[in-house]
Amino acid sequence: MTKKEMITTLTSLKGIGTAKAEALIDAGYNTPEKIIDASLEDLTGVPGISESVATSIQEQLKQTVPAKKPKKKETPATAKKEEKSAEKKPATPKKTSEKPAPAKKKTTPPAKKPKKSKGKKEGYTPKKKPELPDDIKQVLPVRKEIKKRRPNFYREEWFRYKRLGKSWRRPDGISSKMRRNYKYRPNKVRVGYRGPEKTRGLHPSGFEEVMVFNVADLTDIDPKTQAARIGGTVGSRKRMEIEKKAEELDVRILNKQR
């Protein structure tokens, strides 16, 4: 009997829910016969089962579960009859047809497929990294950690009036509780949330961003420490020319189209 069938049989009884049924099954009583044959002391040891509940379970199961038919005991008269019938019938040797075992065919193991190399894709070029001094290299990961724990700054009562928006504005007003730093108010922009001074204004990669609007702007960029960002008003034709010229000058474009 499966666990689901046992739970359905137990829950059909009076005074038993799914919790008591699962407790009985977990204790080892996974069939009705085991519950009927168990003593009251063993059943009361299960959590949530009292003596009255245990007796009612056994009485209800005895009515629902059919009793096992006792096995017929062999009388000496029937045993003698079986012996006589065995003596009368002579043992006939069984014909054994020994056939030669078929020869096993040699099976060749299937050829192993060559494993695919987990290398980089063809035509992949890694992104260029800046040549930074050691002091800035050490401070960049510090700025990243500070940014992770820095909270989001929202405008006062942005949640109350949809027209305000979430963009930060300094709280103002003589009765402003956010300005007076009351408890349970949003975080305000403060000096302590700033990152290291040496990394301010740098891209997460470490480059200094320079806005570019035409091909001539690329000549003023230092490819070792600066990277280009194409302006949003630049068209697709001019963008392609800027990207082609940037590859020649070895200048990284931060918003390059794939």
Secondary structure, 3 states (H helix, E strand, C coil): CCHHHHHHHHHCCCCCCHHHHHHHHHCCCCCHHHHHHCCHHHHHCCCCCCHHHHHHHHHHHHHHCCCCCCCCCCCHHHHHHHHHHHHHCCCCCCCCCCCCCCCCCCCCCCCCCCCCCCCCCCCCCCCCCCCCCHHHHHHHHHHHHHHHHCCCCCCCCCCCCCCCCCCCCCCCCCCCCCCCCCCCCCCCCCHHHCCCHHHCCECCCCCEEEEECCHHHHHHCCCCCEEEEECCCCCHHHHHHHHHHHHHHCCCECCCCC
